Amino acid sequence: MINQLPDRPWRLVEHAESFEIQDADDFHVAFIYFDVTGDQVSRKVRRRITKDQARAVAEHLLAIGARD
């Protein structure tokens, strides 16, 4: 089990098909992948969420990282 969170501040980096959460040392905290096709069937098959949903998840993770 991890006893402490990665170094702060965390930042959000947008890639072509994902959002990445990085810490102050460029450690990859999380990747949140999203669908870029816009096709609901493809999104379901690939098990991807929409870009807006992915951004909301990433922002929630950033908020967790900002807690004292």
Sequence and secondary structure as in RCSB ss.txt:
>XXXX:A:sequence
MINQLPDRPWRLVEHAESFEIQDADDFHVAFIYFDVTGDQVSRKVRRRITKDQARAVAEHLLAIGARD
>XXXX:A:secstr
   S   S  EEEE SSEEEEE TT  EEEEEEB SS  HHHHHHHT B HHHHHHHHHHHHHHHH  
